[in-house]
């Protein structure tokens, strides 16, 4: 940041990434600003400026050491701030810009007099994080495995034993306990992280219920897919189709590996097939049918949305919207801390829900290299119609958009 840019920032005033402070501020108050920025998207604290933007200048001796010490003593886990000086910003008045990056060890807490407070930045103010926001920060940082928690109110009978037996005997080519041997089932499922024991009570994990539940939505309302079809290029109230797709992720297979009862992935793919058209052409006297979107690309995107979504975001299903010019798949939850859209394009691998990834890989839904976007989705669309999937993060979600010929 140069002097011109700094003056422009000051003139624009406080916002979601900027805080103006006199350096006479109490250490505890400044630590709160640091925590809120670190738990959000980072920001700058300009020391030596009044709230109205008038330049007062810094007065505190050893200011840089003071800032570093409060970031160590009053922020947990400690942060190392970057302090940039602007000497003589105005005659006789220095400014210090404290830059706080989004923290790699979220969530950060303000520690003061034995009390820990988790703060986030909202506009130009700070507020305490809600329980759900705090839980998502722990999960995004890999400090909480949400899928390993017990599914609320669920028991062994809420799991589909047909699918479980199918998985252990046919997919894994192993053995499964008899239907009547509940204790052996509980031991097996606990060992593979599909159930968890708390005291004398055993319950399916959230991952276990998502994969093999009889009716996952009963206990996890956010576990489905909402499919919408619109007549134009934008959403409107008069949707041509609005379907609530529900069920476990895992399909039920017969002895030949054919699907007897579709899991959620195949239900979502069937929805797209019903509501998109195919075209036909002749090549060398042969009729060639061509889907509007390549099946292998759709499969990759649907699987990713269901396997990698943030299930701690309650009350929101994975969204699939079919427009005349495109198809969008929206997965609740932003990308984890260290993952960027550019990294996804380059083939970075991550697993928010490792148990879901492992089991769906056993069924053949997940690429063994974990690079399906790079090796399937992107080249698949380029070969299909010369476009690439578009990625963005609107709000607290991750969206993939596929364009069709009408958009070109």
C-alpha positions as CSV (number, residue, x, y, z in Angstrom):
1,X,0.0,0.0,0.0
2,X,1.4,3.4,-1.0
3,X,0.6,6.8,0.5
4,X,-2.0,7.6,-2.1
5,X,-3.8,4.3,-1.6
6,X,-3.6,4.8,2.2
7,X,-5.2,8.2,2.0
8,X,-8.0,6.8,-0.2
9,X,-8.6,4.0,2.3
10,X,-8.9,6.6,5.1
11,X,-11.2,8.8,3.1
12,X,-13.5,5.9,2.4
13,X,-13.8,5.2,6.1
14,X,-14.3,2.0,8.1
15,X,-15.7,-1.1,6.5
16,X,-15.5,-4.9,6.5
17,X,-11.8,-4.7,6.0
18,X,-10.8,-1.4,7.5
19,X,-10.7,-0.1,11.1
20,X,-9.5,3.4,12.1
21,X,-8.0,3.8,15.6
22,X,-6.1,6.2,17.8
23,X,-3.1,4.3,19.2
24,X,-4.4,5.3,22.7
25,X,-6.9,2.5,22.3
26,X,-7.1,-0.1,25.1
27,X,-5.1,-3.3,24.3
28,X,-8.1,-5.4,24.9
29,X,-10.2,-3.4,22.4
30,X,-7.5,-3.6,19.7
31,X,-7.1,-7.3,20.3
32,X,-10.9,-7.7,19.5
33,X,-10.3,-6.0,16.2
34,X,-7.5,-8.3,15.4
35,X,-9.5,-11.4,16.3
36,X,-12.6,-10.3,14.2
37,X,-10.4,-9.7,11.1
38,X,-8.5,-13.0,11.5
39,X,-11.8,-14.9,11.8
40,X,-13.3,-13.2,8.8
41,X,-11.3,-12.3,5.6
42,X,-8.5,-10.3,7.1
43,X,-8.2,-6.5,7.1
44,X,-6.1,-3.5,8.1
45,X,-6.1,-1.5,11.3
46,X,-4.8,2.0,10.8
47,X,-3.4,3.5,14.0
48,X,-3.2,7.2,14.4
49,X,-6.5,8.1,12.8
50,X,-9.8,9.3,14.3
51,X,-13.1,7.6,13.5
52,X,-14.0,10.5,11.3
53,X,-10.8,10.1,9.2
54,X,-8.8,13.0,10.6
55,X,-5.1,12.2,11.1
56,X,-3.9,12.4,14.7
57,X,-0.7,10.5,14.4
58,X,0.9,7.9,16.6
59,X,2.0,8.8,20.1
60,X,2.7,5.4,21.8
61,X,6.4,4.6,22.3
62,X,7.5,1.1,21.0
63,X,4.2,0.8,19.2
64,X,5.2,-2.1,17.0
65,X,6.4,-4.2,20.0
66,X,3.1,-3.3,21.9
67,X,1.0,-4.5,19.0
68,X,3.0,-7.8,18.7
69,X,2.7,-8.4,22.4
70,X,-1.1,-8.0,22.5
71,X,-1.4,-10.3,19.5
72,X,0.5,-12.9,21.5
73,X,-1.1,-12.4,24.9
74,X,-4.7,-11.5,24.1
75,X,-5.3,-13.6,20.9
76,X,-5.6,-17.4,21.1
77,X,-3.9,-19.0,19.2
78,X,-1.4,-16.1,18.9
79,X,-1.0,-14.2,15.7
80,X,2.0,-12.4,14.3
81,X,0.8,-9.1,12.8
82,X,2.5,-7.2,10.0
83,X,3.1,-3.5,10.8
84,X,3.9,-1.0,8.1
85,X,5.0,2.6,9.0
86,X,4.1,5.7,7.1
87,X,6.4,8.4,8.5
88,X,5.4,12.0,8.1
89,X,2.1,11.0,6.5
90,X,1.2,14.5,7.5
91,X,3.8,17.0,8.9
92,X,4.9,15.7,12.3
93,X,2.4,12.8,12.2
94,X,3.2,9.1,11.6
95,X,0.7,6.4,10.9
96,X,1.1,2.6,11.5
97,X,-0.9,0.1,9.4
98,X,-1.5,-3.2,11.1
99,X,-2.3,-5.8,8.5
100,X,-4.2,-8.9,9.7
101,X,-4.4,-11.8,7.3
102,X,-7.2,-14.3,7.4
103,X,-6.0,-16.8,10.0
104,X,-4.9,-20.3,9.1
105,X,-5.8,-21.5,12.6
106,X,-9.4,-20.3,12.8
107,X,-11.3,-19.8,15.0
108,X,-9.3,-17.2,17.0
109,X,-10.5,-16.0,20.4
110,X,-10.0,-12.8,22.3
111,X,-8.7,-13.8,25.7
112,X,-9.3,-11.3,28.5
113,X,-9.5,-11.9,32.3
114,X,-10.0,-15.6,31.9
115,X,-12.8,-15.3,29.3
116,X,-12.5,-16.3,25.7
117,X,-14.7,-14.5,23.1
118,X,-14.9,-15.5,19.4
119,X,-15.6,-12.5,17.2
120,X,-16.3,-12.0,13.5
121,X,-16.3,-8.9,11.4
122,X,-19.7,-7.7,10.1
123,X,-19.5,-4.6,8.0
124,X,-17.7,-2.0,10.1
125,X,-18.5,-3.7,13.4
126,X,-17.6,-6.8,15.3
127,X,-19.9,-9.3,16.9
128,X,-19.7,-12.6,18.7
129,X,-19.8,-15.6,16.4
130,X,-22.9,-17.8,16.7
131,X,-22.6,-21.5,17.6
132,X,-23.1,-22.5,13.9
133,X,-20.5,-19.9,12.7
134,X,-18.0,-21.1,15.3
135,X,-18.6,-24.8,14.4
136,X,-18.0,-24.0,10.7
137,X,-14.8,-22.3,11.5
138,X,-13.5,-25.2,13.5
139,X,-14.5,-27.6,10.7
140,X,-12.9,-25.4,8.0
141,X,-9.7,-25.4,9.9
142,X,-9.7,-29.2,10.3
143,X,-10.2,-29.0,14.0
144,X,-13.6,-30.5,14.1
145,X,-14.8,-33.4,12.0
146,X,-18.5,-32.7,11.8
147,X,-19.3,-36.0,10.1
148,X,-18.0,-37.9,13.1
149,X,-20.6,-36.5,15.4
150,X,-23.6,-38.6,16.4
151,X,-26.6,-37.9,14.2
152,X,-29.2,-36.2,16.4
153,X,-31.9,-38.6,17.6
154,X,-30.8,-41.5,15.4
155,X,-30.2,-45.1,16.3
156,X,-29.0,-48.4,14.6
157,X,-32.5,-49.0,13.2
158,X,-32.3,-45.8,11.2
159,X,-29.6,-47.4,9.1
160,X,-30.6,-49.5,6.0
161,X,-29.2,-52.9,6.8
162,X,-29.7,-54.0,3.2
163,X,-27.3,-51.3,2.0
164,X,-24.9,-52.0,4.8
165,X,-24.7,-55.7,3.9
166,X,-24.5,-54.8,0.2
167,X,-21.5,-52.6,1.0
168,X,-19.5,-55.0,3.2
169,X,-20.2,-58.2,1.3
170,X,-20.5,-57.1,-2.4
171,X,-18.7,-53.8,-2.7
172,X,-15.8,-54.6,-0.3
173,X,-16.0,-58.4,-1.0
174,X,-15.9,-59.1,2.7
175,X,-18.2,-60.5,5.5
176,X,-21.0,-58.9,7.4
177,X,-22.7,-60.0,10.7
178,X,-26.1,-61.8,10.6
179,X,-29.2,-59.6,10.6
180,X,-30.0,-60.6,14.2
181,X,-26.5,-60.0,15.6
182,X,-26.9,-56.4,16.6
183,X,-23.8,-56.3,18.9
184,X,-21.6,-57.4,16.1
185,X,-23.1,-54.8,13.7
186,X,-22.5,-52.1,16.3
187,X,-18.9,-53.1,16.8
188,X,-18.2,-53.3,13.0
189,X,-19.9,-49.9,12.3
190,X,-18.1,-48.2,15.2
191,X,-14.7,-49.6,13.9
192,X,-15.3,-48.0,10.5
193,X,-16.6,-44.7,11.8
194,X,-20.2,-45.2,10.7
195,X,-21.4,-45.3,14.3
196,X,-20.1,-43.8,17.5
197,X,-20.5,-44.8,21.1
198,X,-21.2,-42.3,23.9
199,X,-21.4,-44.0,27.3
200,X,-23.9,-46.8,27.0
201,X,-25.5,-45.4,23.8
202,X,-24.5,-46.1,20.2
203,X,-25.7,-43.8,17.4
204,X,-24.9,-43.5,13.7
205,X,-22.5,-40.8,12.9
206,X,-23.7,-38.0,10.6
207,X,-21.5,-39.6,7.8
208,X,-23.0,-43.0,8.5
209,X,-26.6,-41.7,8.2
210,X,-25.8,-39.8,5.1
211,X,-24.4,-42.8,3.4
212,X,-26.7,-45.6,4.6
213,X,-29.7,-44.0,6.4
214,X,-33.2,-45.2,5.7
215,X,-34.4,-41.6,5.7
216,X,-31.5,-39.3,6.3
217,X,-33.7,-36.1,6.0
218,X,-35.6,-37.1,9.1
219,X,-32.6,-36.4,11.2
220,X,-30.5,-34.2,8.8
221,X,-32.9,-31.8,7.0
222,X,-29.9,-30.5,5.0
223,X,-29.1,-33.9,3.5
224,X,-31.0,-33.7,0.2
225,X,-30.8,-32.1,-3.3
226,X,-33.3,-29.5,-4.5
227,X,-33.7,-29.6,-8.2
228,X,-35.2,-26.6,-10.1
229,X,-35.9,-26.0,-13.7
230,X,-36.5,-22.5,-15.2
231,X,-37.9,-21.5,-18.5
232,X,-35.4,-18.7,-19.1
233,X,-31.8,-17.6,-18.2
234,X,-32.7,-16.4,-14.7
235,X,-34.7,-17.7,-11.7
236,X,-38.3,-16.8,-11.3
237,X,-41.3,-18.0,-9.2
238,X,-42.8,-20.0,-12.0
239,X,-40.3,-22.8,-12.0
240,X,-41.1,-25.5,-14.5
241,X,-40.0,-28.2,-12.0
242,X,-39.2,-28.1,-8.3
243,X,-38.2,-31.5,-6.9
244,X,-37.0,-32.5,-3.4
245,X,-34.6,-35.4,-3.9
246,X,-33.8,-37.4,-0.8
247,X,-32.3,-40.6,0.4
248,X,-28.9,-42.1,1.3
249,X,-25.8,-41.4,-0.8
250,X,-25.1,-45.1,-1.4
251,X,-27.1,-47.0,-3.9
252,X,-28.5,-50.6,-3.4
253,X,-26.9,-52.9,-5.9
254,X,-27.8,-56.4,-7.1
255,X,-25.3,-59.3,-7.4
256,X,-24.1,-58.0,-10.8
257,X,-23.5,-54.5,-9.5
258,X,-26.6,-53.0,-11.2
259,X,-28.5,-50.4,-9.3
260,X,-31.7,-51.7,-7.7
261,X,-32.5,-48.6,-5.7
262,X,-30.8,-45.3,-6.7
263,X,-28.7,-43.4,-4.2
264,X,-28.9,-39.6,-4.1
265,X,-26.1,-39.2,-6.7
266,X,-28.0,-41.2,-9.3
267,X,-31.3,-39.5,-8.4
268,X,-29.7,-36.1,-9.1
269,X,-28.3,-37.3,-12.4
270,X,-31.7,-38.7,-13.4
271,X,-33.2,-35.3,-12.6
272,X,-30.9,-33.5,-15.0
273,X,-31.5,-36.2,-17.7
274,X,-35.2,-35.7,-17.4
275,X,-35.0,-31.9,-17.8
276,X,-32.4,-31.4,-20.4
277,X,-32.5,-32.4,-24.1
278,X,-30.1,-34.4,-26.3
279,X,-29.4,-33.7,-30.0
280,X,-28.7,-36.2,-32.8
281,X,-26.5,-36.0,-35.8
282,X,-25.3,-38.3,-38.5
283,X,-21.6,-39.2,-38.7
284,X,-20.6,-41.6,-41.5
285,X,-24.2,-42.8,-41.8
286,X,-24.5,-43.5,-38.1
287,X,-26.8,-41.6,-35.7
288,X,-24.9,-40.0,-32.9
289,X,-26.9,-38.8,-29.8
290,X,-25.3,-36.0,-27.8
291,X,-26.4,-35.0,-24.3
292,X,-26.7,-31.3,-23.5
293,X,-24.1,-31.8,-20.7
294,X,-21.5,-34.7,-20.7
295,X,-22.7,-37.4,-18.2
296,X,-19.1,-37.9,-16.8
297,X,-18.9,-34.1,-16.1
298,X,-22.3,-34.0,-14.4
299,X,-21.5,-37.1,-12.3
300,X,-18.2,-35.5,-11.1
301,X,-19.9,-32.2,-10.1
302,X,-22.9,-33.9,-8.3
303,X,-20.6,-36.2,-6.4
304,X,-18.3,-33.4,-5.4
305,X,-21.3,-31.3,-4.2
306,X,-22.6,-34.0,-2.1
307,X,-19.4,-35.4,-0.7
308,X,-17.5,-32.2,-0.1
309,X,-20.3,-29.9,1.0
310,X,-20.4,-28.4,4.5
311,X,-23.1,-30.4,6.3
312,X,-22.9,-28.1,9.4
313,X,-24.8,-25.5,7.3
314,X,-28.3,-26.5,8.3
315,X,-31.5,-26.2,6.5
316,X,-29.9,-25.8,3.0
317,X,-29.8,-28.7,0.5
318,X,-27.4,-28.9,-2.4
319,X,-29.0,-26.9,-5.2
320,X,-29.3,-27.9,-8.9
321,X,-30.8,-25.4,-11.2
322,X,-31.4,-25.9,-15.0
323,X,-31.7,-22.8,-17.1
324,X,-32.0,-22.5,-20.8
325,X,-28.4,-21.5,-21.2
326,X,-26.7,-23.2,-18.3
327,X,-26.8,-25.6,-15.4
328,X,-25.7,-24.6,-11.9
329,X,-24.7,-26.8,-8.9
330,X,-24.5,-25.0,-5.6
331,X,-23.0,-26.7,-2.6
332,X,-23.5,-25.1,0.9
333,X,-20.2,-24.0,2.5
334,X,-17.3,-22.1,1.1
335,X,-14.0,-23.9,0.2
336,X,-11.9,-24.8,3.3
337,X,-9.2,-22.4,4.5
338,X,-6.3,-23.4,2.3
339,X,-8.2,-24.2,-0.9
340,X,-8.7,-21.7,-3.7
341,X,-10.6,-21.8,-6.9
342,X,-7.3,-21.5,-8.8
343,X,-6.0,-24.5,-6.8
344,X,-9.1,-26.5,-7.7
345,X,-8.4,-25.9,-11.4
346,X,-4.8,-27.0,-10.9
347,X,-5.8,-30.2,-9.2
348,X,-5.5,-29.5,-5.5
349,X,-7.0,-32.3,-3.4
350,X,-9.0,-31.9,-0.2
351,X,-11.6,-33.8,1.7
352,X,-13.9,-32.0,4.1
353,X,-15.7,-35.3,4.8
354,X,-13.1,-38.1,4.5
355,X,-15.5,-41.0,5.4
356,X,-17.9,-39.9,2.7
357,X,-15.0,-39.8,0.2
358,X,-13.7,-43.2,1.2
359,X,-17.0,-45.0,1.0
360,X,-18.1,-43.3,-2.3
361,X,-14.7,-44.2,-3.7
362,X,-15.4,-47.8,-2.9
363,X,-18.5,-47.6,-5.0
364,X,-16.6,-46.0,-7.9
365,X,-18.1,-42.5,-7.6
366,X,-14.9,-40.7,-6.5
367,X,-11.8,-40.5,-8.6
368,X,-9.0,-42.5,-6.9
369,X,-6.6,-39.6,-7.7
370,X,-8.9,-37.1,-6.1
371,X,-8.5,-34.8,-9.1
372,X,-11.8,-35.2,-10.9
373,X,-12.3,-31.5,-11.7
374,X,-9.0,-31.2,-13.4
375,X,-9.0,-34.6,-15.2
376,X,-12.7,-35.0,-16.0
377,X,-14.9,-31.9,-15.6
378,X,-12.6,-29.3,-17.2
379,X,-11.4,-31.3,-20.2
380,X,-14.8,-32.9,-20.6
381,X,-16.5,-29.6,-21.1
382,X,-13.7,-28.3,-23.4
383,X,-14.2,-31.4,-25.6
384,X,-17.9,-31.1,-25.5
385,X,-18.5,-27.5,-26.5
386,X,-15.3,-25.5,-25.9
387,X,-16.3,-24.0,-22.6
388,X,-14.9,-24.5,-19.1
389,X,-16.8,-24.9,-15.9
390,X,-17.1,-21.6,-14.0
391,X,-16.5,-21.6,-10.3
392,X,-17.4,-19.0,-7.7
393,X,-18.3,-18.6,-4.0
394,X,-21.6,-16.6,-3.6
395,X,-22.2,-16.0,0.1
396,X,-21.6,-19.1,2.2
397,X,-21.6,-21.5,-0.7
398,X,-19.6,-22.9,-3.7
399,X,-21.1,-22.8,-7.1
400,X,-20.2,-24.5,-10.4
401,X,-21.8,-23.4,-13.7
402,X,-21.8,-25.3,-16.9
403,X,-22.7,-23.4,-20.1
404,X,-24.5,-25.0,-23.1
405,X,-24.5,-24.1,-26.8
406,X,-27.3,-21.5,-26.2
407,X,-24.9,-19.4,-24.0
408,X,-22.3,-19.1,-26.8
